[in-house]
Amino acid sequence: MSRPSARQEIAEAALAVASRVGLGALTFEAVAAEAGKTKGGILYHFPSKEDLARAVIEVLIAAWDDDAQRHLDGPFDEATREERIVAFLLSTAETDGQLEAIGDLSVLVDVTHDTDLAAIWIAHRDRWVGDIGTLTLQQQVALAAADGIWIDEAMQQVPYPAARRDEIVAELVRMVRG
């Protein structure tokens, strides 16, 4: 396996920092310390804080994309829209420890204040789900509920036992499939 590039290492370190302090409080110094690089090395790869913030969101989206892909039986391009929606829903509701939900939530709260960064998230969602307005009511409700599960767990306030959670997720999948 090849070693990640310095740019990728820096972006991942920036995500780790942003997960702790929020995207708005991200500094080149903190990222340099996290990545074991110099501030100049960070600036070489990311000349502005906006470039660094974009990289953070791209790393986060790539992780979510990989997580959704694991729920498909084959390549993305061969999946039906319904299969992609189910995969997206499951990646939201069934993280397997790869994603740090509380850190992701912290970053996403900051993204809501920046339309350019929010556009990256919207493009990711649209790739998997398509135009939400064209979904059935049940599909829209299922996706909203999956988001609610994710937020509850990110905020560490899970209101139901694990067995019930599995039943809820299964019901949401049934709703998507009609």
mmCIF file of the C-alpha atoms, coordinates in Angstrom:
data_MODEL
# 
_entry.id   MODEL 
# 
loop_
_atom_site.group_PDB 
_atom_site.id 
_atom_site.type_symbol 
_atom_site.label_atom_id 
_atom_site.label_alt_id 
_atom_site.label_comp_id 
_atom_site.label_asym_id 
_atom_site.label_entity_id 
_atom_site.label_seq_id 
_atom_site.pdbx_PDB_ins_code 
_atom_site.Cartn_x 
_atom_site.Cartn_y 
_atom_site.Cartn_z 
_atom_site.occupancy 
_atom_site.B_iso_or_equiv 
_atom_site.pdbx_formal_charge 
_atom_site.auth_seq_id 
_atom_site.auth_comp_id 
_atom_site.auth_asym_id 
_atom_site.auth_atom_id 
_atom_site.pdbx_PDB_model_num 
ATOM 1   C CA . MET A 1 1   ? 0.000   0.000  0.000   1.00 0.00 ? 1   MET A CA 1 
ATOM 2   C CA . SER A 1 2   ? 1.351   3.407  -0.925  1.00 0.00 ? 2   SER A CA 1 
ATOM 3   C CA . ARG A 1 3   ? 1.939   6.101  1.590   1.00 0.00 ? 3   ARG A CA 1 
ATOM 4   C CA . PRO A 1 4   ? -0.475  9.069  1.534   1.00 0.00 ? 4   PRO A CA 1 
ATOM 5   C CA . SER A 1 5   ? 0.812   12.295 0.015   1.00 0.00 ? 5   SER A CA 1 
ATOM 6   C CA . ALA A 1 6   ? 1.851   15.177 2.247   1.00 0.00 ? 6   ALA A CA 1 
ATOM 7   C CA . ARG A 1 7   ? -1.223  17.064 1.034   1.00 0.00 ? 7   ARG A CA 1 
ATOM 8   C CA . GLN A 1 8   ? -3.481  14.164 2.087   1.00 0.00 ? 8   GLN A CA 1 
ATOM 9   C CA . GLU A 1 9   ? -1.743  13.856 5.464   1.00 0.00 ? 9   GLU A CA 1 
ATOM 10  C CA . ILE A 1 10  ? -2.225  17.574 6.070   1.00 0.00 ? 10  ILE A CA 1 
ATOM 11  C CA . ALA A 1 11  ? -5.892  17.455 5.056   1.00 0.00 ? 11  ALA A CA 1 
ATOM 12  C CA . GLU A 1 12  ? -6.520  14.522 7.410   1.00 0.00 ? 12  GLU A CA 1 
ATOM 13  C CA . ALA A 1 13  ? -4.697  16.322 10.223  1.00 0.00 ? 13  ALA A CA 1 
ATOM 14  C CA . ALA A 1 14  ? -6.807  19.412 9.532   1.00 0.00 ? 14  ALA A CA 1 
ATOM 15  C CA . LEU A 1 15  ? -9.962  17.293 9.790   1.00 0.00 ? 15  LEU A CA 1 
ATOM 16  C CA . ALA A 1 16  ? -8.768  15.955 13.152  1.00 0.00 ? 16  ALA A CA 1 
ATOM 17  C CA . VAL A 1 17  ? -8.185  19.504 14.414  1.00 0.00 ? 17  VAL A CA 1 
ATOM 18  C CA . ALA A 1 18  ? -11.455 20.817 12.970  1.00 0.00 ? 18  ALA A CA 1 
ATOM 19  C CA . SER A 1 19  ? -13.296 17.910 14.601  1.00 0.00 ? 19  SER A CA 1 
ATOM 20  C CA . ARG A 1 20  ? -12.013 19.078 17.979  1.00 0.00 ? 20  ARG A CA 1 
ATOM 21  C CA . VAL A 1 21  ? -12.258 22.872 17.649  1.00 0.00 ? 21  VAL A CA 1 
ATOM 22  C CA . GLY A 1 22  ? -14.573 23.466 14.701  1.00 0.00 ? 22  GLY A CA 1 
ATOM 23  C CA . LEU A 1 23  ? -13.759 24.574 11.210  1.00 0.00 ? 23  LEU A CA 1 
ATOM 24  C CA . GLY A 1 24  ? -13.988 28.251 12.110  1.00 0.00 ? 24  GLY A CA 1 
ATOM 25  C CA . ALA A 1 25  ? -11.242 27.915 14.733  1.00 0.00 ? 25  ALA A CA 1 
ATOM 26  C CA . LEU A 1 26  ? -8.891  25.940 12.469  1.00 0.00 ? 26  LEU A CA 1 
ATOM 27  C CA . THR A 1 27  ? -5.388  27.455 12.381  1.00 0.00 ? 27  THR A CA 1 
ATOM 28  C CA . PHE A 1 28  ? -2.317  26.677 10.305  1.00 0.00 ? 28  PHE A CA 1 
ATOM 29  C CA . GLU A 1 29  ? -0.312  26.321 13.521  1.00 0.00 ? 29  GLU A CA 1 
ATOM 30  C CA . ALA A 1 30  ? -2.668  23.726 14.985  1.00 0.00 ? 30  ALA A CA 1 
ATOM 31  C CA . VAL A 1 31  ? -2.703  21.744 11.734  1.00 0.00 ? 31  VAL A CA 1 
ATOM 32  C CA . ALA A 1 32  ? 1.100   21.889 11.530  1.00 0.00 ? 32  ALA A CA 1 
ATOM 33  C CA . ALA A 1 33  ? 1.395   20.540 15.067  1.00 0.00 ? 33  ALA A CA 1 
ATOM 34  C CA . GLU A 1 34  ? -1.149  17.767 14.351  1.00 0.00 ? 34  GLU A CA 1 
ATOM 35  C CA . ALA A 1 35  ? 0.520   16.784 11.067  1.00 0.00 ? 35  ALA A CA 1 
ATOM 36  C CA . GLY A 1 36  ? 4.088   17.036 12.352  1.00 0.00 ? 36  GLY A CA 1 
ATOM 37  C CA . LYS A 1 37  ? 4.891   19.600 9.663   1.00 0.00 ? 37  LYS A CA 1 
ATOM 38  C CA . THR A 1 38  ? 5.940   23.220 9.597   1.00 0.00 ? 38  THR A CA 1 
ATOM 39  C CA . LYS A 1 39  ? 3.490   26.050 9.112   1.00 0.00 ? 39  LYS A CA 1 
ATOM 40  C CA . GLY A 1 40  ? 5.350   26.803 5.871   1.00 0.00 ? 40  GLY A CA 1 
ATOM 41  C CA . GLY A 1 41  ? 4.759   23.215 4.747   1.00 0.00 ? 41  GLY A CA 1 
ATOM 42  C CA . ILE A 1 42  ? 1.054   23.630 5.383   1.00 0.00 ? 42  ILE A CA 1 
ATOM 43  C CA . LEU A 1 43  ? 0.976   26.942 3.495   1.00 0.00 ? 43  LEU A CA 1 
ATOM 44  C CA . TYR A 1 44  ? 2.837   25.389 0.564   1.00 0.00 ? 44  TYR A CA 1 
ATOM 45  C CA . HIS A 1 45  ? -0.020  22.918 0.045   1.00 0.00 ? 45  HIS A CA 1 
ATOM 46  C CA . PHE A 1 46  ? -2.874  25.156 1.253   1.00 0.00 ? 46  PHE A CA 1 
ATOM 47  C CA . PRO A 1 47  ? -2.138  28.861 0.653   1.00 0.00 ? 47  PRO A CA 1 
ATOM 48  C CA . SER A 1 48  ? -5.329  30.049 2.370   1.00 0.00 ? 48  SER A CA 1 
ATOM 49  C CA . LYS A 1 49  ? -7.553  29.007 5.215   1.00 0.00 ? 49  LYS A CA 1 
ATOM 50  C CA . GLU A 1 50  ? -10.348 28.570 2.646   1.00 0.00 ? 50  GLU A CA 1 
ATOM 51  C CA . ASP A 1 51  ? -8.203  26.046 0.737   1.00 0.00 ? 51  ASP A CA 1 
ATOM 52  C CA . LEU A 1 52  ? -7.578  24.165 3.970   1.00 0.00 ? 52  LEU A CA 1 
ATOM 53  C CA . ALA A 1 53  ? -11.274 24.211 4.921   1.00 0.00 ? 53  ALA A CA 1 
ATOM 54  C CA . ARG A 1 54  ? -12.209 22.894 1.462   1.00 0.00 ? 54  ARG A CA 1 
ATOM 55  C CA . ALA A 1 55  ? -9.693  20.059 1.901   1.00 0.00 ? 55  ALA A CA 1 
ATOM 56  C CA . VAL A 1 56  ? -11.236 19.191 5.278   1.00 0.00 ? 56  VAL A CA 1 
ATOM 57  C CA . ILE A 1 57  ? -14.689 18.918 3.729   1.00 0.00 ? 57  ILE A CA 1 
ATOM 58  C CA . GLU A 1 58  ? -13.326 16.894 0.812   1.00 0.00 ? 58  GLU A CA 1 
ATOM 59  C CA . VAL A 1 59  ? -11.684 14.401 3.210   1.00 0.00 ? 59  VAL A CA 1 
ATOM 60  C CA . LEU A 1 60  ? -14.908 14.115 5.163   1.00 0.00 ? 60  LEU A CA 1 
ATOM 61  C CA . ILE A 1 61  ? -17.001 13.646 2.013   1.00 0.00 ? 61  ILE A CA 1 
ATOM 62  C CA . ALA A 1 62  ? -14.556 11.036 0.669   1.00 0.00 ? 62  ALA A CA 1 
ATOM 63  C CA . ALA A 1 63  ? -14.924 9.064  3.922   1.00 0.00 ? 63  ALA A CA 1 
ATOM 64  C CA . TRP A 1 64  ? -18.711 9.257  3.708   1.00 0.00 ? 64  TRP A CA 1 
ATOM 65  C CA . ASP A 1 65  ? -18.598 8.293  0.054   1.00 0.00 ? 65  ASP A CA 1 
ATOM 66  C CA . ASP A 1 66  ? -16.460 5.237  0.870   1.00 0.00 ? 66  ASP A CA 1 
ATOM 67  C CA . ASP A 1 67  ? -18.832 4.325  3.686   1.00 0.00 ? 67  ASP A CA 1 
ATOM 68  C CA . ALA A 1 68  ? -21.887 4.559  1.412   1.00 0.00 ? 68  ALA A CA 1 
ATOM 69  C CA . GLN A 1 69  ? -20.097 2.556  -1.287  1.00 0.00 ? 69  GLN A CA 1 
ATOM 70  C CA . ARG A 1 70  ? -19.601 -0.359 1.110   1.00 0.00 ? 70  ARG A CA 1 
ATOM 71  C CA . HIS A 1 71  ? -23.391 -0.699 1.274   1.00 0.00 ? 71  HIS A CA 1 
ATOM 72  C CA . LEU A 1 72  ? -23.692 -1.283 -2.483  1.00 0.00 ? 72  LEU A CA 1 
ATOM 73  C CA . ASP A 1 73  ? -23.418 -4.765 -3.976  1.00 0.00 ? 73  ASP A CA 1 
ATOM 74  C CA . GLY A 1 74  ? -21.490 -3.490 -6.985  1.00 0.00 ? 74  GLY A CA 1 
ATOM 75  C CA . PRO A 1 75  ? -20.109 -0.370 -8.640  1.00 0.00 ? 75  PRO A CA 1 
ATOM 76  C CA . PHE A 1 76  ? -21.876 2.941  -8.066  1.00 0.00 ? 76  PHE A CA 1 
ATOM 77  C CA . ASP A 1 77  ? -22.615 3.420  -11.772 1.00 0.00 ? 77  ASP A CA 1 
ATOM 78  C CA . GLU A 1 78  ? -24.433 0.085  -11.932 1.00 0.00 ? 78  GLU A CA 1 
ATOM 79  C CA . ALA A 1 79  ? -26.619 0.726  -8.878  1.00 0.00 ? 79  ALA A CA 1 
ATOM 80  C CA . THR A 1 80  ? -30.218 1.820  -9.214  1.00 0.00 ? 80  THR A CA 1 
ATOM 81  C CA . ARG A 1 81  ? -31.314 5.079  -7.642  1.00 0.00 ? 81  ARG A CA 1 
ATOM 82  C CA . GLU A 1 82  ? -33.140 3.124  -4.943  1.00 0.00 ? 82  GLU A CA 1 
ATOM 83  C CA . GLU A 1 83  ? -29.977 1.117  -4.161  1.00 0.00 ? 83  GLU A CA 1 
ATOM 84  C CA . ARG A 1 84  ? -27.956 4.343  -3.946  1.00 0.00 ? 84  ARG A CA 1 
ATOM 85  C CA . ILE A 1 85  ? -30.528 5.926  -1.625  1.00 0.00 ? 85  ILE A CA 1 
ATOM 86  C CA . VAL A 1 86  ? -30.470 2.871  0.644   1.00 0.00 ? 86  VAL A CA 1 
ATOM 87  C CA . ALA A 1 87  ? -26.652 2.918  0.682   1.00 0.00 ? 87  ALA A CA 1 
ATOM 88  C CA . PHE A 1 88  ? -26.666 6.626  1.534   1.00 0.00 ? 88  PHE A CA 1 
ATOM 89  C CA . LEU A 1 89  ? -29.243 6.066  4.285   1.00 0.00 ? 89  LEU A CA 1 
ATOM 90  C CA . LEU A 1 90  ? -27.271 3.153  5.760   1.00 0.00 ? 90  LEU A CA 1 
ATOM 91  C CA . SER A 1 91  ? -24.032 5.137  5.674   1.00 0.00 ? 91  SER A CA 1 
ATOM 92  C CA . THR A 1 92  ? -25.810 7.834  7.664   1.00 0.00 ? 92  THR A CA 1 
ATOM 93  C CA . ALA A 1 93  ? -27.472 5.500  10.157  1.00 0.00 ? 93  ALA A CA 1 
ATOM 94  C CA . GLU A 1 94  ? -24.890 2.714  10.430  1.00 0.00 ? 94  GLU A CA 1 
ATOM 95  C CA . THR A 1 95  ? -21.390 4.087  10.769  1.00 0.00 ? 95  THR A CA 1 
ATOM 96  C CA . ASP A 1 96  ? -18.946 1.366  11.733  1.00 0.00 ? 96  ASP A CA 1 
ATOM 97  C CA . GLY A 1 97  ? -16.492 3.406  13.730  1.00 0.00 ? 97  GLY A CA 1 
ATOM 98  C CA . GLN A 1 98  ? -14.712 4.774  10.651  1.00 0.00 ? 98  GLN A CA 1 
ATOM 99  C CA . LEU A 1 99  ? -16.270 8.157  11.142  1.00 0.00 ? 99  LEU A CA 1 
ATOM 100 C CA . GLU A 1 100 ? -16.141 10.308 14.235  1.00 0.00 ? 100 GLU A CA 1 
ATOM 101 C CA . ALA A 1 101 ? -19.728 11.536 14.325  1.00 0.00 ? 101 ALA A CA 1 
ATOM 102 C CA . ILE A 1 102 ? -19.278 14.239 16.948  1.00 0.00 ? 102 ILE A CA 1 
ATOM 103 C CA . GLY A 1 103 ? -16.329 15.733 15.076  1.00 0.00 ? 103 GLY A CA 1 
ATOM 104 C CA . ASP A 1 104 ? -18.163 15.463 11.779  1.00 0.00 ? 104 ASP A CA 1 
ATOM 105 C CA . LEU A 1 105 ? -21.145 17.273 13.297  1.00 0.00 ? 105 LEU A CA 1 
ATOM 106 C CA . SER A 1 106 ? -18.873 20.031 14.590  1.00 0.00 ? 106 SER A CA 1 
ATOM 107 C CA . VAL A 1 107 ? -17.401 20.520 11.120  1.00 0.00 ? 107 VAL A CA 1 
ATOM 108 C CA . LEU A 1 108 ? -20.800 20.418 9.413   1.00 0.00 ? 108 LEU A CA 1 
ATOM 109 C CA . VAL A 1 109 ? -22.233 23.071 11.715  1.00 0.00 ? 109 VAL A CA 1 
ATOM 110 C CA . ASP A 1 110 ? -19.491 25.393 10.473  1.00 0.00 ? 110 ASP A CA 1 
ATOM 111 C CA . VAL A 1 111 ? -20.138 24.383 6.854   1.00 0.00 ? 111 VAL A CA 1 
ATOM 112 C CA . THR A 1 112 ? -23.693 25.684 7.089   1.00 0.00 ? 112 THR A CA 1 
ATOM 113 C CA . HIS A 1 113 ? -22.257 29.208 7.296   1.00 0.00 ? 113 HIS A CA 1 
ATOM 114 C CA . ASP A 1 114 ? -20.307 28.926 4.027   1.00 0.00 ? 114 ASP A CA 1 
ATOM 115 C CA . THR A 1 115 ? -22.248 28.372 0.818   1.00 0.00 ? 115 THR A CA 1 
ATOM 116 C CA . ASP A 1 116 ? -19.160 27.207 -1.111  1.00 0.00 ? 116 ASP A CA 1 
ATOM 117 C CA . LEU A 1 117 ? -18.419 24.502 1.458   1.00 0.00 ? 117 LEU A CA 1 
ATOM 118 C CA . ALA A 1 118 ? -22.097 23.593 1.789   1.00 0.00 ? 118 ALA A CA 1 
ATOM 119 C CA . ALA A 1 119 ? -22.160 23.066 -1.989  1.00 0.00 ? 119 ALA A CA 1 
ATOM 120 C CA . ILE A 1 120 ? -19.626 20.230 -1.585  1.00 0.00 ? 120 ILE A CA 1 
ATOM 121 C CA . TRP A 1 121 ? -21.975 18.429 0.818   1.00 0.00 ? 121 TRP A CA 1 
ATOM 122 C CA . ILE A 1 122 ? -24.991 19.064 -1.409  1.00 0.00 ? 122 ILE A CA 1 
ATOM 123 C CA . ALA A 1 123 ? -23.145 17.639 -4.427  1.00 0.00 ? 123 ALA A CA 1 
ATOM 124 C CA . HIS A 1 124 ? -22.296 14.517 -2.397  1.00 0.00 ? 124 HIS A CA 1 
ATOM 125 C CA . ARG A 1 125 ? -25.904 14.044 -1.311  1.00 0.00 ? 125 ARG A CA 1 
ATOM 126 C CA . ASP A 1 126 ? -27.218 14.706 -4.810  1.00 0.00 ? 126 ASP A CA 1 
ATOM 127 C CA . ARG A 1 127 ? -24.791 12.162 -6.272  1.00 0.00 ? 127 ARG A CA 1 
ATOM 128 C CA . TRP A 1 128 ? -26.233 9.446  -4.045  1.00 0.00 ? 128 TRP A CA 1 
ATOM 129 C CA . VAL A 1 129 ? -29.856 10.535 -3.716  1.00 0.00 ? 129 VAL A CA 1 
ATOM 130 C CA . GLY A 1 130 ? -30.618 12.834 -6.633  1.00 0.00 ? 130 GLY A CA 1 
ATOM 131 C CA . ASP A 1 131 ? -33.176 15.612 -6.388  1.00 0.00 ? 131 ASP A CA 1 
ATOM 132 C CA . ILE A 1 132 ? -34.805 15.168 -2.990  1.00 0.00 ? 132 ILE A CA 1 
ATOM 133 C CA . GLY A 1 133 ? -37.947 16.834 -4.320  1.00 0.00 ? 133 GLY A CA 1 
ATOM 134 C CA . THR A 1 134 ? -38.517 13.894 -6.669  1.00 0.00 ? 134 THR A CA 1 
ATOM 135 C CA . LEU A 1 135 ? -38.427 11.278 -3.910  1.00 0.00 ? 135 LEU A CA 1 
ATOM 136 C CA . THR A 1 136 ? -41.571 9.758  -2.488  1.00 0.00 ? 136 THR A CA 1 
ATOM 137 C CA . LEU A 1 137 ? -42.805 11.064 0.846   1.00 0.00 ? 137 LEU A CA 1 
ATOM 138 C CA . GLN A 1 138 ? -41.693 7.806  2.503   1.00 0.00 ? 138 GLN A CA 1 
ATOM 139 C CA . GLN A 1 139 ? -38.186 8.146  1.029   1.00 0.00 ? 139 GLN A CA 1 
ATOM 140 C CA . GLN A 1 140 ? -37.931 11.744 2.223   1.00 0.00 ? 140 GLN A CA 1 
ATOM 141 C CA . VAL A 1 141 ? -39.100 10.774 5.723   1.00 0.00 ? 141 VAL A CA 1 
ATOM 142 C CA . ALA A 1 142 ? -36.637 7.851  5.818   1.00 0.00 ? 142 ALA A CA 1 
ATOM 143 C CA . LEU A 1 143 ? -33.694 10.093 4.923   1.00 0.00 ? 143 LEU A CA 1 
ATOM 144 C CA . ALA A 1 144 ? -34.756 12.727 7.457   1.00 0.00 ? 144 ALA A CA 1 
ATOM 145 C CA . ALA A 1 145 ? -35.055 10.039 10.146  1.00 0.00 ? 145 ALA A CA 1 
ATOM 146 C CA . ALA A 1 146 ? -31.600 8.642  9.288   1.00 0.00 ? 146 ALA A CA 1 
ATOM 147 C CA . ASP A 1 147 ? -30.167 12.148 9.666   1.00 0.00 ? 147 ASP A CA 1 
ATOM 148 C CA . GLY A 1 148 ? -31.913 12.359 13.046  1.00 0.00 ? 148 GLY A CA 1 
ATOM 149 C CA . ILE A 1 149 ? -30.366 9.082  14.177  1.00 0.00 ? 149 ILE A CA 1 
ATOM 150 C CA . TRP A 1 150 ? -26.940 10.342 13.141  1.00 0.00 ? 150 TRP A CA 1 
ATOM 151 C CA . ILE A 1 151 ? -27.379 13.648 14.978  1.00 0.00 ? 151 ILE A CA 1 
ATOM 152 C CA . ASP A 1 152 ? -28.683 11.905 18.129  1.00 0.00 ? 152 ASP A CA 1 
ATOM 153 C CA . GLU A 1 153 ? -25.673 9.605  18.168  1.00 0.00 ? 153 GLU A CA 1 
ATOM 154 C CA . ALA A 1 154 ? -23.227 12.428 17.407  1.00 0.00 ? 154 ALA A CA 1 
ATOM 155 C CA . MET A 1 155 ? -24.663 14.322 20.360  1.00 0.00 ? 155 MET A CA 1 
ATOM 156 C CA . GLN A 1 156 ? -24.469 11.152 22.472  1.00 0.00 ? 156 GLN A CA 1 
ATOM 157 C CA . GLN A 1 157 ? -28.189 11.149 23.257  1.00 0.00 ? 157 GLN A CA 1 
ATOM 158 C CA . VAL A 1 158 ? -29.436 7.845  21.907  1.00 0.00 ? 158 VAL A CA 1 
ATOM 159 C CA . PRO A 1 159 ? -33.113 7.544  22.895  1.00 0.00 ? 159 PRO A CA 1 
ATOM 160 C CA . TYR A 1 160 ? -33.624 3.838  22.095  1.00 0.00 ? 160 TYR A CA 1 
ATOM 161 C CA . PRO A 1 161 ? -31.912 0.507  22.790  1.00 0.00 ? 161 PRO A CA 1 
ATOM 162 C CA . ALA A 1 162 ? -29.603 -1.017 20.166  1.00 0.00 ? 162 ALA A CA 1 
ATOM 163 C CA . ALA A 1 163 ? -32.052 -3.755 19.146  1.00 0.00 ? 163 ALA A CA 1 
ATOM 164 C CA . ARG A 1 164 ? -34.773 -1.172 18.539  1.00 0.00 ? 164 ARG A CA 1 
ATOM 165 C CA . ARG A 1 165 ? -32.311 0.967  16.586  1.00 0.00 ? 165 ARG A CA 1 
ATOM 166 C CA . ASP A 1 166 ? -31.699 -1.941 14.197  1.00 0.00 ? 166 ASP A CA 1 
ATOM 167 C CA . GLU A 1 167 ? -35.457 -2.348 13.749  1.00 0.00 ? 167 GLU A CA 1 
ATOM 168 C CA . ILE A 1 168 ? -35.819 1.377  13.048  1.00 0.00 ? 168 ILE A CA 1 
ATOM 169 C CA . VAL A 1 169 ? -33.064 1.327  10.423  1.00 0.00 ? 169 VAL A CA 1 
ATOM 170 C CA . ALA A 1 170 ? -34.633 -1.738 8.794   1.00 0.00 ? 170 ALA A CA 1 
ATOM 171 C CA . GLU A 1 171 ? -37.964 0.079  8.658   1.00 0.00 ? 171 GLU A CA 1 
ATOM 172 C CA . LEU A 1 172 ? -36.317 3.113  7.073   1.00 0.00 ? 172 LEU A CA 1 
ATOM 173 C CA . VAL A 1 173 ? -34.798 0.868  4.405   1.00 0.00 ? 173 VAL A CA 1 
ATOM 174 C CA . ARG A 1 174 ? -38.276 -0.604 3.755   1.00 0.00 ? 174 ARG A CA 1 
ATOM 175 C CA . MET A 1 175 ? -39.647 2.911  3.402   1.00 0.00 ? 175 MET A CA 1 
ATOM 176 C CA . VAL A 1 176 ? -37.033 3.768  0.769   1.00 0.00 ? 176 VAL A CA 1 
ATOM 177 C CA . ARG A 1 177 ? -37.781 0.590  -1.152  1.00 0.00 ? 177 ARG A CA 1 
ATOM 178 C CA . GLY A 1 178 ? -41.519 1.198  -0.991  1.00 0.00 ? 178 GLY A CA 1 
# 
